[in-house]
Amino acid sequence: MGTEDTNDIVVIGAGLAAVSAIEALRDEGYAGRLTLVGREPELPYERPQLSKDFLSGAKEFKLSHDEAWFAEKDVTVLTGTTATALNLDRGTVTLDNGDDLPFGQVLLATGADPKTPPIPGIENARTLRTVEDARRLKDAIDPGTRVVTVGGGWIGLEVAASVTGLGGKAVVLEAAAQPLLNVLGPVLAEHVADLHVRHGVEVRTGTTVESIEPGAVRTSEGEVPADIVLVAVGAAPATGLAADAGLEVGDGIVVDERLRTSDPRVFAAGDVALAKHTVLGPLRVEHWDNAIKQGRLAARSMLGKDGAYDWQPYFFTDQFEFSMEYVGRSAPEDEVVLRGNVDGDEFIAYWRDGETVTAGMNVGIWDVNDKLRELVGTDADPDQLTESP
């Protein structure tokens, strides 16, 4: 059975992009057969909780929707199931149990997997991607447990904050001069590093990991004792299924501004999509907000409705008293303008390339992100940039 025989839609991946697409497909009037294929045994859930509220113990694990919701939407949900092949000639998706699902259109929302660099002894380290990863990590942390995080990006720092909240001892190893240096610039990167140090996190910068051994991490600066080692050095888009099918891939599955791949029947959304932004060009974003919006856009595109990838990237984080929202896309060399009480973690940061605002971040000041979003991409005099845009 090929695509000429069916208008069935198959969604591969069970993250937020997939769920958002399913919801939008039904809301936009699609009444055909809809199947969700997910590798994990759980129903879909939002991943930010894994390094934040769930890991810290502040909240219980939460699914995006329960079984009744999927039943109401008339969705066939195949959890614990891996799509092993996408056959474009036959118009089928092959599953690990040998079954073939016919499709008229497919959405690839396969996400990204943690990078595991070629460090000797990497098998002695953990990664954090699934709720099961988070459960095992959480269960292993007792008061005083020493958790060493390799990588000082958002996940590494959020885990360090959560470990501290559980009574563990967090150590962050970062190869750069500061954590988040390329994202925030030197002033704010130092601010975040100091925040962690004040809360008892040991932050070691300019440190290269040479090997990971039971009970220790060997670095360029010497041996660091470790009860648990977590590697958090970024994620690689899960493009294997698309590449094997002959679709165009790069740092992600290559899609246009409507999230169409090189095959017009196949779309991609979320962490895996290298999408053509209408202003910023090819862009792959691994954030919660983008997954929601791209899932909805993919649904509209599949149904032939209007829409394009034109919104600014957005993300948020909570680390100790540092709670913020960021919108836009700055470059490391951009000028940073700060307004407000930086020491009290109530301020707004603006990034500028010449006169143009490239990004904005509100820390401890709320209900201003929409206004920041409007500023991004426009020209602004520094004197016009305030803590209440």
Secondary structure, DSSP 8 states (H G I E B T S, - for coil): --GGG---EEEE--SHHHHHHHHHHHHTT--S-EEEE-SSSS--B-THHHHTHHHHTSS---BSS-HHHHHHTTEEEETT--EEEEETTTTEEEETTS-EEE-SEEEE---EEE-----TTGGG-B---SHHHHHHHHHH--TT-EEEEE--SHHHHHHHHHHHHTT-EEEEE-SSSSTTHHHHHHHHHHHHHHHHHHTT-EEE-S--EEEEETTEEEETTEEEE-SEEEE-S-EEE--HHHHHTT--BSSSEEE-TT-B-SSTTEEE-GGGEEEEETTTEEE---SHHHHHHHHHHHHHHHTT----S-S--EEEEEETTEEEEEEE---TTSEEEEEEETTTTEEEEEEEETTEEEEEEEES--S-HHHHHHHTTSB--GGG--S--
